[in-house]
Amino acid sequence: MTHDEDILRYDRLVETALRGVVKSSIEEVIEYHGDQGAMPGEHHFYITFLTDYPGVKIPDYLRERYPGEMTIVLQYQFSDLSVDDELLKVRLSFNNVPEMLEIPLASISIFADPSVNFALQFQPLGDAMEDADLALLDELDGSDGSDDDGPDDGGNGGGSSSKGISGEVISLDKFRKK
């Protein structure tokens, strides 16, 4: 890629803007419902993130149980929810043990709200992920972005992805230069 092509990386600009949707959604929940425990109406967020991404802070037993990727659900039982330009923090219970999670927004690979049939799929941001890592993620994804795979509706806490929600997942891979 020449220097001129590197200047206007529309794929990264669009992805960064869409990550702003994640941040704004969480900010609205905090603004209207506080940081304690419940989402408005039937809304609930599935947030899938890379557990080995730099800056992710989760207990070791969760990292061992969910190597590579983990999905959390924000619906009824959470606390200490906060978000800034770079980091999402939330306290969730795992086997009745409250744990604080710190999730860089750049580590989020899927954000979904099945109550309104909305989902976004991302590639990790930042220099921490090399092209080889992105190729591996593309291979693991195994899709062109048009499938209906989504996180399992297993309540709050972690879980791996499985069939469940319907809706269109928007993959930004088709906009990336190969």
C-alpha positions as a Markdown table, in Angstrom:
| # | Residue | x | y | z |
|---|---|---|---|---|
| 1 | Met | 0.0 | 0.0 | 0.0 |
| 2 | Thr | 1.4 | 3.4 | -0.9 |
| 3 | His | 1.6 | 6.2 | 1.6 |
| 4 | Asp | -1.4 | 8.0 | -0.1 |
| 5 | Glu | -3.6 | 4.9 | 0.2 |
| 6 | Asp | -2.7 | 4.7 | 3.8 |
| 7 | Ile | -3.9 | 8.2 | 4.7 |
| 8 | Leu | -7.6 | 7.7 | 4.1 |
| 9 | Arg | -8.4 | 4.3 | 5.6 |
| 10 | Tyr | -12.1 | 4.4 | 5.2 |
| 11 | Asp | -12.5 | 0.9 | 6.6 |
| 12 | Arg | -10.9 | 2.0 | 9.9 |
| 13 | Leu | -12.8 | 5.3 | 9.9 |
| 14 | Val | -16.1 | 3.5 | 9.5 |
| 15 | Glu | -15.2 | 0.9 | 12.1 |
| 16 | Thr | -14.2 | 3.5 | 14.6 |
| 17 | Ala | -17.5 | 5.4 | 14.0 |
| 18 | Leu | -19.5 | 2.2 | 14.5 |
| 19 | Arg | -17.6 | 1.5 | 17.8 |
| 20 | Gly | -19.0 | 4.9 | 18.8 |
| 21 | Val | -22.4 | 3.3 | 18.6 |
| 22 | Val | -21.4 | 0.8 | 21.3 |
| 23 | Lys | -20.1 | 3.6 | 23.5 |
| 24 | Ser | -23.2 | 5.8 | 23.0 |
| 25 | Ser | -25.6 | 2.9 | 23.7 |
| 26 | Ile | -23.9 | 2.1 | 27.0 |
| 27 | Glu | -23.8 | 5.8 | 27.9 |
| 28 | Glu | -27.6 | 6.1 | 27.3 |
| 29 | Val | -28.2 | 3.1 | 29.5 |
| 30 | Ile | -26.1 | 4.8 | 32.3 |
| 31 | Glu | -27.8 | 8.2 | 31.8 |
| 32 | Tyr | -31.4 | 6.9 | 31.9 |
| 33 | His | -31.1 | 3.9 | 34.1 |
| 34 | Gly | -28.0 | 4.4 | 36.1 |
| 35 | Asp | -25.1 | 2.0 | 36.4 |
| 36 | Gln | -27.0 | -0.5 | 38.5 |
| 37 | Gly | -28.5 | -3.6 | 37.2 |
| 38 | Ala | -31.2 | -3.2 | 34.6 |
| 39 | Met | -31.6 | -2.3 | 30.9 |
| 40 | Pro | -34.6 | -0.2 | 29.6 |
| 41 | Gly | -37.6 | -2.2 | 28.4 |
| 42 | Glu | -36.6 | -5.5 | 26.7 |
| 43 | His | -33.2 | -4.2 | 25.6 |
| 44 | His | -30.2 | -6.4 | 26.3 |
| 45 | Phe | -26.7 | -6.3 | 25.0 |
| 46 | Tyr | -24.5 | -9.2 | 23.9 |
| 47 | Ile | -20.9 | -8.1 | 23.9 |
| 48 | Thr | -18.3 | -10.5 | 22.5 |
| 49 | Phe | -14.7 | -9.5 | 23.1 |
| 50 | Leu | -11.2 | -11.0 | 22.6 |
| 51 | Thr | -10.0 | -12.2 | 26.0 |
| 52 | Asp | -6.3 | -12.0 | 25.0 |
| 53 | Tyr | -6.5 | -8.5 | 23.7 |
| 54 | Pro | -4.1 | -6.1 | 25.4 |
| 55 | Gly | -5.8 | -4.3 | 28.3 |
| 56 | Val | -8.6 | -6.8 | 28.9 |
| 57 | Lys | -8.9 | -7.5 | 32.6 |
| 58 | Ile | -10.9 | -10.5 | 33.6 |
| 59 | Pro | -10.2 | -13.2 | 36.3 |
| 60 | Asp | -7.8 | -15.9 | 35.3 |
| 61 | Tyr | -10.4 | -18.6 | 35.6 |
| 62 | Leu | -12.6 | -16.8 | 33.0 |
| 63 | Arg | -9.6 | -16.4 | 30.7 |
| 64 | Glu | -8.9 | -20.1 | 31.0 |
| 65 | Arg | -12.6 | -21.0 | 30.4 |
| 66 | Tyr | -12.9 | -18.7 | 27.4 |
| 67 | Pro | -9.6 | -18.6 | 25.6 |
| 68 | Gly | -9.6 | -16.1 | 22.8 |
| 69 | Glu | -13.2 | -14.9 | 23.0 |
| 70 | Met | -16.0 | -14.4 | 25.5 |
| 71 | Thr | -19.5 | -13.2 | 25.3 |
| 72 | Ile | -21.2 | -11.3 | 28.2 |
| 73 | Val | -24.8 | -10.3 | 28.4 |
| 74 | Leu | -26.0 | -7.1 | 30.0 |
| 75 | Gln | -29.7 | -7.3 | 30.9 |
| 76 | Tyr | -30.8 | -7.6 | 34.5 |
| 77 | Gln | -27.9 | -8.3 | 36.9 |
| 78 | Phe | -24.9 | -6.0 | 36.5 |
| 79 | Ser | -23.4 | -3.1 | 38.4 |
| 80 | Asp | -20.7 | -0.5 | 38.3 |
| 81 | Leu | -21.3 | 0.0 | 34.5 |
| 82 | Ser | -19.1 | 2.7 | 33.0 |
| 83 | Val | -17.6 | 3.5 | 29.6 |
| 84 | Asp | -15.2 | 6.1 | 28.3 |
| 85 | Asp | -13.5 | 6.6 | 24.9 |
| 86 | Glu | -11.4 | 3.4 | 25.3 |
| 87 | Leu | -12.8 | 1.2 | 28.1 |
| 88 | Leu | -16.0 | -0.5 | 29.2 |
| 89 | Lys | -16.2 | -1.6 | 32.8 |
| 90 | Val | -18.9 | -3.7 | 34.4 |
| 91 | Arg | -19.4 | -6.0 | 37.4 |
| 92 | Leu | -21.1 | -9.3 | 36.6 |
| 93 | Ser | -21.7 | -12.4 | 38.7 |
| 94 | Phe | -20.2 | -15.8 | 37.6 |
| 95 | Asn | -21.4 | -18.6 | 39.8 |
| 96 | Asn | -22.7 | -16.1 | 42.3 |
| 97 | Val | -19.2 | -14.4 | 42.5 |
| 98 | Pro | -19.2 | -10.8 | 41.5 |
| 99 | Glu | -16.3 | -9.9 | 39.2 |
| 100 | Met | -15.2 | -6.6 | 37.7 |
| 101 | Leu | -14.4 | -6.8 | 34.0 |
| 102 | Glu | -12.4 | -4.2 | 32.1 |
| 103 | Ile | -12.9 | -4.5 | 28.3 |
| 104 | Pro | -11.2 | -2.1 | 25.9 |
| 105 | Leu | -13.7 | -1.0 | 23.2 |
| 106 | Ala | -11.1 | -2.0 | 20.6 |
| 107 | Ser | -11.3 | -5.7 | 21.8 |
| 108 | Ile | -15.0 | -6.0 | 21.0 |
| 109 | Ser | -15.8 | -8.2 | 18.1 |
| 110 | Ile | -19.6 | -8.3 | 18.3 |
| 111 | Phe | -22.2 | -6.0 | 19.8 |
| 112 | Ala | -25.8 | -7.0 | 19.6 |
| 113 | Asp | -29.2 | -6.0 | 21.0 |
| 114 | Pro | -31.5 | -8.8 | 19.9 |
| 115 | Ser | -34.6 | -7.0 | 21.3 |
| 116 | Val | -34.4 | -4.6 | 18.3 |
| 117 | Asn | -32.7 | -7.0 | 15.8 |
| 118 | Phe | -29.5 | -5.0 | 15.8 |
| 119 | Ala | -25.9 | -6.3 | 15.6 |
| 120 | Leu | -22.5 | -5.1 | 14.6 |
| 121 | Gln | -19.4 | -7.2 | 14.0 |
| 122 | Phe | -15.9 | -5.7 | 14.2 |
| 123 | Gln | -12.3 | -6.5 | 13.6 |
| 124 | Pro | -10.0 | -5.6 | 16.5 |
| 125 | Leu | -8.5 | -2.1 | 16.3 |
| 126 | Gly | -5.0 | -1.0 | 16.9 |
| 127 | Asp | -1.5 | -2.0 | 16.2 |
| 128 | Ala | -1.7 | -4.9 | 18.6 |
| 129 | Met | -3.4 | -7.0 | 15.9 |
| 130 | Glu | -1.2 | -7.9 | 12.9 |
| 131 | Asp | -2.6 | -8.9 | 9.5 |
| 132 | Ala | -1.9 | -12.5 | 10.3 |
| 133 | Asp | -4.1 | -12.2 | 13.4 |
| 134 | Leu | -6.9 | -10.5 | 11.3 |
| 135 | Ala | -6.6 | -13.4 | 8.7 |
| 136 | Leu | -7.0 | -15.9 | 11.6 |
| 137 | Leu | -10.1 | -14.0 | 12.8 |
| 138 | Asp | -11.5 | -14.0 | 9.3 |
| 139 | Glu | -10.9 | -17.8 | 9.1 |
| 140 | Leu | -12.5 | -18.4 | 12.5 |
| 141 | Asp | -15.5 | -16.3 | 11.6 |
| 142 | Gly | -16.0 | -18.5 | 8.5 |
| 143 | Ser | -18.6 | -16.1 | 7.0 |
| 144 | Asp | -19.1 | -13.3 | 4.7 |
| 145 | Gly | -21.1 | -11.4 | 7.3 |
| 146 | Ser | -24.5 | -12.5 | 6.2 |
| 147 | Asp | -25.2 | -15.3 | 8.6 |
| 148 | Asp | -27.5 | -15.1 | 11.6 |
| 149 | Asp | -25.1 | -16.5 | 14.2 |
| 150 | Gly | -25.2 | -14.8 | 17.5 |
| 151 | Pro | -24.5 | -15.2 | 21.2 |
| 152 | Asp | -26.4 | -17.7 | 23.2 |
| 153 | Asp | -29.1 | -16.2 | 25.3 |
| 154 | Gly | -27.8 | -17.8 | 28.5 |
| 155 | Gly | -28.4 | -14.9 | 30.9 |
| 156 | Asn | -25.8 | -12.6 | 32.4 |
| 157 | Gly | -22.2 | -13.5 | 32.4 |
| 158 | Gly | -20.0 | -15.3 | 30.0 |
| 159 | Gly | -20.6 | -17.8 | 27.3 |
| 160 | Ser | -19.5 | -18.8 | 23.9 |
| 161 | Ser | -21.3 | -18.0 | 20.7 |
| 162 | Ser | -24.0 | -20.3 | 19.2 |
| 163 | Lys | -27.2 | -20.0 | 17.1 |
| 164 | Gly | -29.8 | -17.8 | 18.7 |
| 165 | Ile | -30.5 | -14.2 | 17.6 |
| 166 | Ser | -31.7 | -13.3 | 14.2 |
| 167 | Gly | -30.8 | -10.2 | 12.3 |
| 168 | Glu | -28.1 | -9.0 | 10.1 |
| 169 | Val | -24.5 | -9.0 | 11.3 |
| 170 | Ile | -22.5 | -6.3 | 9.5 |
| 171 | Ser | -19.0 | -7.4 | 8.7 |
| 172 | Leu | -16.7 | -4.7 | 7.7 |
| 173 | Asp | -14.3 | -7.2 | 6.1 |
| 174 | Lys | -15.8 | -6.6 | 2.6 |
| 175 | Phe | -14.6 | -2.9 | 2.9 |
| 176 | Arg | -11.1 | -3.8 | 3.9 |
| 177 | Lys | -8.4 | -3.8 | 1.2 |
| 178 | Lys | -7.0 | -7.3 | 0.8 |
